[in-house]
Amino acid sequence: MNKKVDVIVVGGGACGSFSAMTAAKLGAEVIVCEEHKEIGVPEHCAGHISISGLKRLELSLPKKVVENEIKGAIFYSPSGKEFTIRCSSPVTYVINRQLLDKHLATLAEEAGAQYLLESRAESFLLDSNFVKGVTIRRRGVKETLMSSLVIDAEGCSSVLLKKAGLQTLDRSMVVHAIEAEVDQVKDIDGDMVEVYLGRKYAPDFFVWVIPKRDGSAKIGLAAKTGDPREYLHRFMHNHP
């Protein structure tokens, strides 16, 4: 494929699909390049988002996407002290990230955007130092896409930024994360998340426990040093 469109979006995650939907609604011809064969797979976050943020984006979610509504959080300090922040009404949603990504992609397609799956962007196409498109490898075949605008929504591991010599994420800020979904979690408030702070739990970050309506919970953590799997195993074994 050698094609020219108005906008190319690299990355079919939540940000990429929302950008594609917005551009398509404004009348632009949009192509989204997604390196994986299925939108939303693999998952990239715990799926805990602000309700007020969704309202500002004028974005409503289907019931199947929302796994719980959260009113606040309980924080546990390294010394064992705790404090609670509880609101009178829900302030965040626990969402199924795969279904969220698929929902946003559907909205973008309904607005007119075209998705190219298994299409990994390899480099920018430059003309007098201006970006005029991208080269992609789609199912093993190299193709060229031209456009007036390229939106890089690859995330923190952006291939395009590196190859273009542009500023990328400071790798010293990267933390390694792990999460497990656990059934029949006991002794947890169903509309409150729990946050555990301290080096014994997760060096330079924290542990989260995010309850779902069905009695299960997303339990995860991130850490700059050490093995996150070991920290998570230890936390779940010794959970207060």
C-alpha positions in Angstrom: 0.0 0.0 0.0 1.3 3.4 -1.0 -1.4 5.8 0.1 -1.9 9.5 1.1 -4.3 10.5 3.9 -4.8 13.5 6.1 -3.8 11.9 9.4 -1.8 8.9 10.4 -2.0 7.7 14.0 0.7 5.3 15.1 -0.7 3.1 17.9 -4.2 1.8 18.4 -4.4 2.2 22.2 -6.8 4.5 24.1 -5.0 7.7 23.2 -4.4 6.7 19.6 -8.0 5.7 19.0 -9.4 8.8 20.7 -7.1 11.0 18.6 -8.3 9.1 15.5 -11.9 9.4 16.4 -11.5 13.2 17.0 -9.8 13.8 13.7 -12.2 11.7 11.8 -15.2 13.5 13.3 -13.6 16.8 12.0 -13.7 15.4 8.5 -10.1 14.1 8.2 -9.2 10.9 6.4 -7.4 8.8 9.1 -5.4 5.6 9.2 -4.4 4.0 12.5 -1.4 1.7 12.4 -1.4 -0.9 15.2 1.4 -3.4 15.6 -0.6 -6.1 17.3 -3.1 -8.4 15.6 -5.9 -7.4 18.1 -6.9 -4.1 19.6 -6.5 -4.1 23.4 -4.1 -7.0 23.5 -1.9 -7.1 25.5 -3.3 -4.9 28.3 -1.1 -2.0 29.3 -2.4 -0.7 32.7 -4.6 -1.6 35.7 -7.6 0.2 34.3 -8.4 2.8 37.0 -9.6 6.2 35.5 -11.1 9.5 36.5 -14.9 9.9 36.0 -14.5 13.7 35.8 -11.8 13.2 33.1 -14.2 11.2 31.0 -16.8 13.9 31.4 -14.3 16.5 30.2 -13.6 14.3 27.1 -17.4 14.0 26.6 -16.9 10.2 26.6 -19.4 7.8 28.0 -18.6 4.1 28.5 -20.8 1.0 28.0 -21.7 -0.9 31.2 -19.6 -3.9 30.1 -16.5 -1.8 30.1 -17.0 -0.5 33.7 -16.1 -3.2 36.3 -16.6 -1.1 39.4 -17.2 2.5 40.7 -14.8 3.7 43.4 -15.5 6.4 46.0 -12.0 6.8 47.5 -8.8 5.2 48.8 -7.2 3.9 51.9 -3.4 4.6 52.2 -1.1 2.6 54.3 2.3 4.2 55.3 5.6 2.3 55.7 5.1 2.5 59.5 1.7 0.9 59.3 -0.4 4.0 59.9 -3.4 4.5 57.6 -5.7 7.3 56.4 -8.8 7.2 54.3 -10.2 9.6 51.7 -13.9 8.8 51.0 -16.2 10.8 48.8 -20.0 10.8 48.9 -20.2 9.6 45.3 -17.9 7.6 42.9 -14.9 9.5 41.6 -13.2 6.8 39.5 -14.1 3.8 37.4 -12.4 0.4 37.4 -12.4 -0.5 33.7 -11.7 -3.5 31.6 -8.8 -2.0 29.6 -9.1 -4.5 26.7 -12.8 -3.6 26.2 -12.1 0.1 26.6 -9.5 0.0 23.8 -11.9 -2.0 21.6 -14.8 0.5 22.4 -12.7 3.5 21.4 -11.5 1.8 18.2 -15.1 1.1 17.3 -16.0 4.7 17.8 -13.1 5.8 15.7 -14.1 3.4 12.9 -17.7 4.6 13.1 -16.4 8.1 12.6 -14.5 7.0 9.5 -11.0 6.0 10.6 -9.4 2.9 9.0 -7.3 0.5 11.1 -4.3 -1.4 9.8 -3.5 -4.3 12.3 -0.2 -6.1 12.5 1.3 -2.9 11.1 4.5 -1.7 12.8 5.7 1.8 12.0 9.4 1.8 11.3 10.4 5.4 10.5 9.2 8.8 9.6 9.2 10.0 6.0 10.9 13.4 5.9 10.9 16.1 3.3 13.1 19.2 4.1 13.0 18.1 7.7 9.2 18.0 7.7 7.3 14.8 8.5 5.3 13.7 5.5 4.4 10.2 6.5 5.7 6.9 7.8 7.1 3.6 6.5 5.4 0.6 8.1 5.9 -3.2 8.0 2.5 -4.8 7.6 2.5 -8.6 8.0 6.1 -8.7 6.8 5.6 -6.4 3.8 7.1 -2.9 3.8 4.6 -0.1 2.8 4.6 3.7 2.6 1.9 6.0 4.0 1.9 9.7 3.3 0.0 12.3 5.3 -0.3 15.9 6.3 0.0 15.0 10.0 1.4 12.0 12.0 0.3 11.4 15.6 2.8 9.2 17.5 0.7 7.3 20.1 3.1 4.4 20.6 3.6 5.1 24.2 6.8 5.1 26.2 8.7 2.7 23.9 8.3 4.9 20.9 10.3 3.5 17.9 9.7 6.6 15.8 11.0 9.1 18.2 14.2 7.1 18.7 14.9 6.7 15.0 14.2 10.4 14.4 16.6 11.4 17.0 13.9 13.2 19.0 13.7 13.3 22.8 12.3 10.1 24.3 11.3 9.1 27.8 14.0 9.4 30.4 14.6 5.7 31.1 15.6 6.5 34.7 11.9 7.3 35.3 10.8 3.8 34.1 9.4 1.4 36.7 8.7 -2.3 36.1 5.2 -3.4 37.0 3.2 -6.6 37.5 -0.4 -7.3 38.3 -2.6 -10.3 39.1 -6.4 -10.6 39.2 -7.4 -12.5 42.3 -10.8 -14.1 42.9 -12.8 -14.0 46.2 -10.7 -11.3 47.9 -11.7 -11.0 51.6 -11.6 -8.1 54.1 -11.7 -5.3 51.4 -14.1 -2.4 51.0 -15.8 -2.9 47.7 -15.8 0.7 46.6 -12.4 1.8 47.9 -8.9 1.1 46.5 -6.0 0.4 48.8 -2.5 1.9 48.3 0.5 0.5 50.2 3.7 2.7 50.4 7.2 1.8 51.4 10.3 0.1 50.3 9.3 -3.2 51.8 6.4 -3.3 49.4 7.6 -1.6 46.2 10.8 0.4 46.2 10.2 3.9 44.8 6.6 3.2 43.9 3.6 1.5 45.6 1.2 -1.5 45.7 -2.4 -1.1 44.6 -5.5 -3.2 45.4 -8.4 -2.4 43.1 -11.7 -4.2 43.9 -14.1 -5.3 41.2 -17.9 -5.8 41.6 -17.6 -9.6 41.3 -15.6 -9.9 44.5 -12.2 -10.2 42.7 -9.5 -7.5 42.7 -6.6 -6.3 40.7 -3.5 -6.5 42.8 -0.3 -5.1 41.5 2.8 -3.0 42.0 5.7 -1.3 40.3 9.3 -0.9 41.4 12.5 0.6 40.1 14.8 -2.0 41.6 14.5 -5.7 42.3 12.1 -8.3 40.9 8.4 -7.1 40.9 7.2 -10.7 40.9 9.0 -11.4 44.1 7.6 -8.2 45.7 4.1 -9.2 44.6 4.4 -12.7 45.9 5.6 -11.4 49.2 2.8 -8.8 49.5 0.0 -11.3 48.7 1.4 -13.8 51.1 1.6 -11.3 53.9 -1.3 -9.0 53.0 -2.7 -7.4 56.2 
